[in-house]
Amino acid sequence: MTLPTEQVAELRKLTDNVSGHVAQAVARQLRHQLLGADLLRHEEEHGEFAEEELAEACSRIFGATGADGSVSAA
């Protein structure tokens, strides 16, 4: 795989392990895409997520929600 020289230079400022950093970024992107596909498939089979389900998911991921719906870290 080839990256533009400018990107490699910036990556080297962040890490000594450019290959490892790129591999982690690719893995993160693949997980994101696979999760998105799974969520779409679930909605196709079971219908859209209810507001309560979305609120519970946000709470589990980001922490407790306030009375005004704002999210705070737990």
N, C-alpha and C positions, 0 to 999 in steps of 0.2 A: 504494500500500500504506500502511496506517496502523498505527502502533505505539502502544501505551500511552505516555502522557506520561512515566511513571516510567522506562520502558525507554529512551526517547530521552535522558532526562537522564543516566542511567547510561552510555549509550553515548558521550555527549559528553564524559564524564570520561575515557574511554579513547582517543577519537580525534576529530579535527576532521572526518573524512570518514565520517559515519554511513552514508550510502548505500553507499559502497565497502565498509565493514565488514559491512553487512548482505548485500551481494551476495556477498562472500567466504564468509560463513556459509552462505548458501543453496547456493552452488556446492559447498562441502564436504559438506553434507547430501545433495545430489543424487548426488555421487560415491560417498558411503557407501552409499546405497540401491541405486545401479546395480551397485556391486561386490558387494553382498550378493545381488542377483538373479543375477548372473553365477556366483557361487560355488554357489548353490542349483542352478542349471541344470547346472553342471558335475557336481555330485554326483548329480543325477538321471540324467545320461547315463553317468557313469563309476563310480558308487558313492562311498561315503564316503571322505574323505581318510584315508590311512594315518597312523599316529603319526609315522613317519619324515618324511612329507611336511609334516605340521604343524610338526614340530620344525625342519625346514629353513626353512620359511616364517618362523617366529618368529625364527630366527637371522638371516635376511636382513633382516627388518624391524627387529628390536630389538637385534641384535648377537649375539655369541657366547654360548652357554649353558655353564654350569658342569657339572661331573660330577653335581651334585645336581639338575640340571634348572633351576637358577635362571638368569635372564637378566642379562647385564651388557652395558653399552654398549661397543662396540668402538672 
